[in-house]
């Protein structure tokens, strides 16, 4: 399974209708950044900006790079058990 497929298989933990960034984009950018050595949400955001052209070409419906706060909020409400299960599968 590639990272894009993995990102699509995870459940979006957010509620509400207004979601500026797709969960797929948030997962994909974060996982790519962490694999490349990012150690904080600031690093993830910086990596995203550095590789923005790549993400724009590989993510359908790409709307930009989320802020470090968005990454933090998103992953703080993510169910770790379901994330681990999808990651192990």
Secondary structure, 3 states (H helix, E strand, C coil): CCHHHHHHHCCCCCCCCCCCCCHHHHHHHHHHHHHCCCCCHHHHHHHHHHCHHHHHHHCCCCCCCCCHHHHHHHHHHCCHHHHHHHHHC
